[in-house]
Amino acid sequence: MILNSKEIQEIIPHRWPFLLVDKILELEEGVRAVGLKNFTSTEFFFPGHFPDYPVVPGVILAEALAQVGAVALLSLPANKGKIAFFAGMDGFRFRKQVGPGDTVRLEVTLDKVRGSIGKGTAKAFIDDKVVANGELIFAIQKGE
């Protein structure tokens, strides 16, 4: 199942400038999702990170992965209208710098979901090279 930006926004509450997923390429509801983010030179963080050497902050890569995981989690009918908060990360590593012009493939597999807490394995790729990976923790709450 492929989702465009509008369809992603029907599942998660994020909006510009903090919607960090351009497209969902694969979706297994409640199990796994694969997304894409095209980082352009106009991203809000590049002027300050860093002015003469623009690099995507690691927390932005982790948030982009968390948003893809949230799509997988919140696409379940039982979670419709809920919010998945990014509750933590374990063993995260940033292996290669990401900059303007890079397209990052974001893959998240939900390993365990019990009640309102979920944990998943996340990997970010440029081409076939892992640029970031680790475990993400989600906390699901009712939306208002």
Sequence and secondary structure as in RCSB ss.txt:
>XXXX:A:sequence
MILNSKEIQEIIPHRWPFLLVDKILELEEGVRAVGLKNFTSTEFFFPGHFPDYPVVPGVILAEALAQVGAVALLS
LPANKGKIAFFAGMDGFRFRKQVGPGDTVRLEVTLDKVRGSIGKGTAKAFIDDKVVANGELIFAIQKGE
>XXXX:A:secstr
  B HHHHHTTS   TTS   SEEEEEETTTEEEEEEE  TT TTTTTS TTS    HHHHHHHHHHHHHHHHHT
SGGGTTEEEEEEEEEEEEE S   TT EEEEEEEEEEEETTEEEEEEEEEETTEEEEEEEEEEEEEE  
